Amino acid sequence: MRKIITALVAGGITIGALFCYFCWPFLVLLLIGIASRELVKALERARLAKPLASLLMFGIVGIVLIAWFLPTSYSKLMPVYLSVSIVIALLVELLRYDRAPIKNAFCTIACMIYLGLPASFMILMWHHSSSISLPDGTLLILSILILNCTTDIGAWAFGPLVGGSKICETISPKKTWRGSFAGLVCAMAMSIVLVGWLGQVNALVMGVIAGVCAPTGDLIESAIKREIRVKDLGTILPGHGGILDRIDSLLVTITGTFSFLTLTGQL
């Protein structure tokens, strides 16, 4: 029951922020900021790396602000921004005199890309002016959120029923190929309903992207947790763990859908 209540409250806050025009970027920044803090603390506890939390947060905020206030210049500014961030991270780590400055610097940059770029993609899609009545990219973002949840729910509901071989038992013992395929089918069916206004073919491709990217994102975070040897990266969401434990699949789904929509000229 606690898990369901948490999911309903979190979903309500997310949808409310999405429809409250200026709240969405702030919610994205808040969630990504908490997720980055969870990841940094977990890496430090496991003594795998010591990414500089302040530099990581500064980098993520910069990525999101570029997408928010300079969306038309994003493609030109982002390569420069990331290149400068790499140099600054290396310089700061060398001046910290830590035992592993190069590892720490590149861990900071990797976390910045892993969390910051998908956050910026959400802002860029939010800027998008849709051809239907809802302003900006509200419907697009909402559709992607629902597709991501549909994939997870489909795999969770049908996976135990259909069984099958494990995808990667050492990383995620419960995930099976058949269960993931069930999630993919559910995502494709839901996509036709939600984003049919993009065209039937594009809608099907969106469903395939969500059906593939969502479990991939979950596996990536599971691999991180296995490496760190923790069950959850946080405790802020009762029954669910941390923020990153909940948005892991969404990070990759957002990246996949944004890439597809950009390459096909939809954005």
C-alpha positions as a LaTeX table, in Angstrom:
\begin{tabular}{lrrr}
\hline
Residue & $x$ (\AA) & $y$ (\AA) & $z$ (\AA) \\
\hline
Met1 & 0.00 & 0.00 & 0.00 \\
Arg2 & 2.83 & 2.40 & 0.88 \\
Lys3 & 4.38 & 1.80 & $-2.54$ \\
Ile4 & 1.09 & 2.57 & $-4.31$ \\
Ile5 & 0.49 & 5.75 & $-2.29$ \\
Thr6 & 4.02 & 6.97 & $-3.05$ \\
Ala7 & 3.52 & 6.29 & $-6.76$ \\
Leu8 & 0.20 & 8.15 & $-6.83$ \\
Val9 & 1.59 & 11.18 & $-4.98$ \\
Ala10 & 4.72 & 11.30 & $-7.17$ \\
Gly11 & 2.63 & 10.94 & $-10.31$ \\
Gly12 & 0.29 & 13.72 & $-9.22$ \\
Ile13 & 3.18 & 16.09 & $-8.50$ \\
Thr14 & 4.79 & 15.28 & $-11.85$ \\
Ile15 & 1.62 & 15.85 & $-13.88$ \\
Gly16 & 0.81 & 18.99 & $-11.92$ \\
Ala17 & 4.27 & 20.44 & $-12.59$ \\
Leu18 & 4.01 & 19.49 & $-16.25$ \\
Phe19 & 0.79 & 21.44 & $-16.70$ \\
Cys20 & 1.96 & 24.36 & $-14.55$ \\
Tyr21 & 4.09 & 26.09 & $-17.18$ \\
Phe22 & 7.18 & 27.28 & $-15.27$ \\
Cys23 & 7.16 & 24.47 & $-12.69$ \\
Trp24 & 8.43 & 21.74 & $-15.04$ \\
Pro25 & 12.07 & 22.90 & $-15.43$ \\
Phe26 & 12.34 & 23.41 & $-11.67$ \\
Leu27 & 11.00 & 19.91 & $-11.00$ \\
Val28 & 13.44 & 18.42 & $-13.52$ \\
Leu29 & 16.34 & 20.27 & $-11.86$ \\
Leu30 & 15.20 & 19.19 & $-8.38$ \\
Leu31 & 14.87 & 15.50 & $-9.29$ \\
Ile32 & 18.14 & 15.37 & $-11.21$ \\
Gly33 & 19.88 & 17.22 & $-8.39$ \\
Ile34 & 18.67 & 14.69 & $-5.81$ \\
Ala35 & 19.56 & 11.80 & $-8.12$ \\
Ser36 & 23.09 & 13.13 & $-8.60$ \\
Arg37 & 23.51 & 13.48 & $-4.83$ \\
Glu38 & 22.35 & 9.88 & $-4.34$ \\
Leu39 & 24.80 & 8.60 & $-6.95$ \\
Val40 & 27.75 & 10.57 & $-5.56$ \\
Lys41 & 27.09 & 9.38 & $-2.00$ \\
Ala42 & 26.77 & 5.76 & $-3.14$ \\
Leu43 & 30.03 & 5.90 & $-5.11$ \\
Glu44 & 31.83 & 7.45 & $-2.14$ \\
Arg45 & 30.46 & 4.86 & 0.32 \\
Ala46 & 31.63 & 2.05 & $-1.96$ \\
Arg47 & 35.02 & 3.78 & $-2.35$ \\
Leu48 & 34.84 & 3.37 & $-6.12$ \\
Ala49 & 35.32 & 7.07 & $-6.86$ \\
Lys50 & 34.98 & 10.52 & $-5.31$ \\
Pro51 & 33.27 & 12.72 & $-7.88$ \\
Leu52 & 33.14 & 16.37 & $-6.89$ \\
Ala53 & 29.48 & 16.92 & $-5.99$ \\
Ser54 & 29.54 & 20.71 & $-6.34$ \\
Leu55 & 31.16 & 20.57 & $-9.78$ \\
Leu56 & 28.70 & 17.87 & $-10.86$ \\
Met57 & 25.71 & 19.95 & $-9.76$ \\
Phe58 & 27.11 & 23.08 & $-11.40$ \\
Gly59 & 27.59 & 21.14 & $-14.63$ \\
Ile60 & 24.08 & 19.68 & $-14.63$ \\
Val61 & 22.49 & 23.05 & $-13.87$ \\
Gly62 & 24.45 & 24.57 & $-16.77$ \\
Ile63 & 23.25 & 21.87 & $-19.19$ \\
Val64 & 19.63 & 22.37 & $-18.17$ \\
Leu65 & 19.86 & 26.17 & $-18.31$ \\
Ile66 & 21.25 & 26.05 & $-21.86$ \\
Ala67 & 18.30 & 23.87 & $-22.91$ \\
Trp68 & 15.86 & 26.13 & $-21.07$ \\
Phe69 & 17.00 & 29.59 & $-22.13$ \\
Leu70 & 19.00 & 28.92 & $-25.33$ \\
Pro71 & 17.18 & 26.01 & $-27.01$ \\
Thr72 & 17.92 & 27.21 & $-30.55$ \\
Ser73 & 21.67 & 27.29 & $-29.82$ \\
Tyr74 & 21.73 & 24.01 & $-27.88$ \\
Ser75 & 23.42 & 21.91 & $-30.59$ \\
Lys76 & 26.22 & 24.47 & $-30.97$ \\
Leu77 & 26.77 & 25.27 & $-27.31$ \\
Met78 & 26.59 & 21.78 & $-25.80$ \\
Pro79 & 29.79 & 20.30 & $-27.36$ \\
Val80 & 31.71 & 23.39 & $-26.23$ \\
Tyr81 & 30.17 & 23.27 & $-22.76$ \\
Leu82 & 31.01 & 19.58 & $-22.27$ \\
Ser83 & 34.56 & 20.06 & $-23.56$ \\
Val84 & 35.16 & 22.93 & $-21.14$ \\
Ser85 & 33.61 & 20.88 & $-18.33$ \\
Ile86 & 36.07 & 18.04 & $-18.94$ \\
Val87 & 39.03 & 20.43 & $-18.73$ \\
Ile88 & 37.68 & 22.08 & $-15.57$ \\
Ala89 & 36.96 & 18.71 & $-13.93$ \\
Leu90 & 40.50 & 17.50 & $-14.65$ \\
Leu91 & 42.04 & 20.74 & $-13.37$ \\
Val92 & 39.97 & 20.76 & $-10.17$ \\
Glu93 & 40.74 & 17.11 & $-9.44$ \\
Leu94 & 44.47 & 17.62 & $-10.00$ \\
Leu95 & 44.42 & 20.53 & $-7.55$ \\
Arg96 & 42.52 & 18.42 & $-4.99$ \\
Tyr97 & 45.54 & 16.11 & $-4.70$ \\
Asp98 & 43.34 & 13.02 & $-4.42$ \\
Arg99 & 44.84 & 9.59 & $-4.99$ \\
Ala100 & 42.85 & 9.03 & $-8.20$ \\
Pro101 & 42.28 & 12.44 & $-9.85$ \\
Ile102 & 41.75 & 11.13 & $-13.39$ \\
Lys103 & 39.23 & 8.50 & $-12.28$ \\
Asn104 & 37.36 & 11.04 & $-10.16$ \\
Ala105 & 37.31 & 13.63 & $-12.96$ \\
Phe106 & 35.95 & 11.26 & $-15.57$ \\
Cys107 & 33.46 & 9.82 & $-13.09$ \\
Thr108 & 32.19 & 13.37 & $-12.53$ \\
Ile109 & 31.85 & 13.93 & $-16.29$ \\
Ala110 & 30.17 & 10.53 & $-16.80$ \\
Cys111 & 27.60 & 11.33 & $-14.08$ \\
Met112 & 27.04 & 14.76 & $-15.63$ \\
Ile113 & 26.31 & 13.22 & $-19.04$ \\
Tyr114 & 24.25 & 10.33 & $-17.62$ \\
Leu115 & 21.96 & 12.65 & $-15.66$ \\
Gly116 & 22.34 & 16.07 & $-17.27$ \\
Leu117 & 21.79 & 15.33 & $-20.95$ \\
Pro118 & 18.46 & 13.46 & $-20.51$ \\
Ala119 & 17.30 & 16.31 & $-18.26$ \\
Ser120 & 18.12 & 18.81 & $-20.99$ \\
Phe121 & 16.28 & 16.66 & $-23.56$ \\
Met122 & 13.17 & 16.83 & $-21.37$ \\
Ile123 & 13.42 & 20.62 & $-21.34$ \\
Leu124 & 13.95 & 20.80 & $-25.11$ \\
Met125 & 10.90 & 18.62 & $-25.76$ \\
Trp126 & 8.93 & 20.71 & $-23.28$ \\
His127 & 9.78 & 23.75 & $-25.46$ \\
His128 & 8.39 & 22.02 & $-28.54$ \\
Ser129 & 5.19 & 23.57 & $-29.88$ \\
Ser130 & 2.78 & 20.77 & $-30.66$ \\
Ser131 & 0.27 & 20.85 & $-33.50$ \\
Ile132 & $-2.60$ & 20.11 & $-31.12$ \\
Ser133 & $-4.27$ & 22.18 & $-28.44$ \\
Leu134 & $-1.92$ & 21.49 & $-25.52$ \\
Pro135 & 0.84 & 24.14 & $-25.26$ \\
Asp136 & 4.52 & 23.44 & $-25.79$ \\
Gly137 & 5.59 & 19.82 & $-25.38$ \\
Thr138 & 3.21 & 18.96 & $-22.56$ \\
Leu139 & 1.47 & 16.14 & $-24.40$ \\
Leu140 & 4.75 & 14.82 & $-25.78$ \\
Ile141 & 6.40 & 14.62 & $-22.36$ \\
Leu142 & 3.28 & 13.14 & $-20.77$ \\
Ser143 & 3.07 & 10.52 & $-23.52$ \\
Ile144 & 6.70 & 9.48 & $-23.01$ \\
Leu145 & 6.18 & 9.21 & $-19.24$ \\
Ile146 & 3.14 & 6.98 & $-19.78$ \\
Leu147 & 4.97 & 4.85 & $-22.38$ \\
Asn148 & 7.85 & 4.36 & $-19.96$ \\
Cys149 & 5.47 & 3.31 & $-17.17$ \\
Thr150 & 3.53 & 1.04 & $-19.55$ \\
Thr151 & 6.71 & $-0.81$ & $-20.49$ \\
Asp152 & 7.64 & $-1.35$ & $-16.85$ \\
Ile153 & 4.12 & $-2.42$ & $-15.85$ \\
Gly154 & 3.76 & $-4.73$ & $-18.86$ \\
Ala155 & 7.03 & $-6.51$ & $-18.11$ \\
Trp156 & 6.20 & $-6.67$ & $-14.38$ \\
Ala157 & 2.69 & $-8.04$ & $-14.97$ \\
Phe158 & 3.38 & $-10.56$ & $-17.73$ \\
Gly159 & 6.99 & $-11.49$ & $-16.94$ \\
Pro160 & 6.19 & $-13.94$ & $-14.12$ \\
Leu161 & 3.38 & $-15.47$ & $-16.19$ \\
Val162 & 5.34 & $-16.17$ & $-19.37$ \\
Gly163 & 8.67 & $-16.99$ & $-17.68$ \\
Gly164 & 11.58 & $-17.56$ & $-20.06$ \\
Ser165 & 15.34 & $-17.21$ & $-19.89$ \\
Lys166 & 16.98 & $-14.39$ & $-17.95$ \\
Ile167 & 18.41 & $-11.39$ & $-19.77$ \\
Cys168 & 21.34 & $-10.94$ & $-17.41$ \\
Glu169 & 20.93 & $-12.91$ & $-14.21$ \\
Thr170 & 24.06 & $-11.52$ & $-12.55$ \\
Ile171 & 22.72 & $-7.96$ & $-12.85$ \\
Ser172 & 18.92 & $-8.30$ & $-12.66$ \\
Pro173 & 17.79 & $-11.83$ & $-11.71$ \\
Lys174 & 14.08 & $-11.18$ & $-12.33$ \\
Lys175 & 14.25 & $-9.76$ & $-15.85$ \\
Thr176 & 13.43 & $-12.23$ & $-18.64$ \\
Trp177 & 13.43 & $-11.90$ & $-22.42$ \\
Arg178 & 9.75 & $-12.83$ & $-22.66$ \\
Gly179 & 8.77 & $-10.37$ & $-19.95$ \\
Ser180 & 10.67 & $-7.59$ & $-21.70$ \\
Phe181 & 9.00 & $-8.53$ & $-24.98$ \\
Ala182 & 5.61 & $-8.30$ & $-23.26$ \\
Gly183 & 6.56 & $-4.82$ & $-22.05$ \\
Leu184 & 7.58 & $-3.92$ & $-25.61$ \\
Val185 & 4.23 & $-5.06$ & $-27.04$ \\
Cys186 & 2.35 & $-3.08$ & $-24.38$ \\
Ala187 & 4.41 & 0.02 & $-25.18$ \\
Met188 & 3.70 & $-0.31$ & $-28.92$ \\
Ala189 & $-0.04$ & $-0.67$ & $-28.33$ \\
Met190 & $-0.12$ & 2.30 & $-25.96$ \\
Ser191 & 2.01 & 4.40 & $-28.31$ \\
Ile192 & $-0.51$ & 4.09 & $-31.15$ \\
Val193 & $-3.16$ & 5.49 & $-28.80$ \\
Leu194 & $-1.02$ & 8.26 & $-27.29$ \\
Val195 & 1.13 & 9.58 & $-30.13$ \\
Gly196 & $-0.88$ & 8.57 & $-33.19$ \\
Trp197 & $-0.85$ & 12.28 & $-34.14$ \\
Leu198 & 2.82 & 11.77 & $-35.11$ \\
Gly199 & 1.72 & 9.19 & $-37.71$ \\
Gln200 & 1.19 & 5.44 & $-37.27$ \\
Val201 & 4.74 & 4.47 & $-38.27$ \\
Asn202 & 6.32 & 7.07 & $-36.01$ \\
Ala203 & 4.01 & 6.01 & $-33.18$ \\
Leu204 & 5.06 & 2.37 & $-33.55$ \\
Val205 & 8.73 & 3.35 & $-33.60$ \\
Met206 & 8.19 & 5.42 & $-30.45$ \\
Gly207 & 6.67 & 2.36 & $-28.80$ \\
Val208 & 9.62 & 0.20 & $-29.83$ \\
Ile209 & 12.07 & 2.80 & $-28.51$ \\
Ala210 & 10.28 & 2.97 & $-25.16$ \\
Gly211 & 10.00 & $-0.83$ & $-25.00$ \\
Val212 & 13.73 & $-1.25$ & $-25.57$ \\
Cys213 & 15.11 & 1.78 & $-23.74$ \\
Ala214 & 13.13 & 1.40 & $-20.50$ \\
Pro215 & 14.54 & $-2.04$ & $-19.56$ \\
Thr216 & 17.97 & $-0.95$ & $-20.80$ \\
Gly217 & 17.94 & 2.00 & $-18.41$ \\
Asp218 & 16.86 & $-0.28$ & $-15.58$ \\
Leu219 & 19.69 & $-2.69$ & $-16.36$ \\
Ile220 & 22.24 & 0.14 & $-16.40$ \\
Glu221 & 21.23 & 1.28 & $-12.94$ \\
Ser222 & 21.08 & $-2.31$ & $-11.71$ \\
Ala223 & 24.66 & $-2.76$ & $-12.90$ \\
Ile224 & 25.68 & 0.37 & $-10.99$ \\
Lys225 & 23.99 & $-0.91$ & $-7.83$ \\
Arg226 & 25.63 & $-4.33$ & $-8.21$ \\
Glu227 & 28.99 & $-2.64$ & $-8.54$ \\
Ile228 & 28.32 & $-0.51$ & $-5.46$ \\
Arg229 & 26.63 & $-3.45$ & $-3.67$ \\
Val230 & 23.48 & $-1.69$ & $-2.54$ \\
Lys231 & 19.80 & $-2.54$ & $-3.04$ \\
Asp232 & 18.65 & 1.06 & $-3.51$ \\
Leu233 & 20.55 & 4.29 & $-4.09$ \\
Gly234 & 18.28 & 6.28 & $-1.76$ \\
Thr235 & 15.34 & 6.20 & 0.64 \\
Ile236 & 13.45 & 9.39 & $-0.21$ \\
Leu237 & 10.53 & 7.50 & $-1.83$ \\
Pro238 & 8.93 & 5.03 & 0.64 \\
Gly239 & 8.66 & 1.62 & $-0.96$ \\
His240 & 10.58 & 2.70 & $-4.06$ \\
Gly241 & 14.05 & 3.70 & $-2.87$ \\
Gly242 & 15.68 & 6.83 & $-4.22$ \\
Ile243 & 14.88 & 9.21 & $-7.06$ \\
Leu244 & 17.42 & 7.56 & $-9.36$ \\
Asp245 & 15.88 & 4.16 & $-8.61$ \\
Arg246 & 12.63 & 5.48 & $-10.12$ \\
Ile247 & 13.90 & 7.52 & $-13.08$ \\
Asp248 & 16.61 & 5.09 & $-14.25$ \\
Ser249 & 14.55 & 3.74 & $-17.15$ \\
Leu250 & 13.19 & 7.20 & $-18.02$ \\
Leu251 & 16.70 & 8.61 & $-18.53$ \\
Val252 & 17.34 & 6.22 & $-21.41$ \\
Thr253 & 13.78 & 6.39 & $-22.79$ \\
Ile254 & 13.96 & 10.18 & $-22.97$ \\
Thr255 & 17.33 & 9.96 & $-24.73$ \\
Gly256 & 16.04 & 7.44 & $-27.27$ \\
Thr257 & 12.82 & 9.27 & $-28.08$ \\
Phe258 & 14.53 & 12.67 & $-28.28$ \\
Ser259 & 17.13 & 11.26 & $-30.67$ \\
Phe260 & 14.46 & 9.71 & $-32.88$ \\
Leu261 & 12.27 & 12.82 & $-32.97$ \\
Thr262 & 15.25 & 15.06 & $-33.72$ \\
Leu263 & 16.62 & 12.86 & $-36.49$ \\
Thr264 & 13.19 & 12.59 & $-38.16$ \\
Gly265 & 12.58 & 16.33 & $-37.98$ \\
Gln266 & 9.71 & 16.10 & $-35.48$ \\
Leu267 & 11.50 & 18.51 & $-33.11$ \\
\hline
\end{tabular}
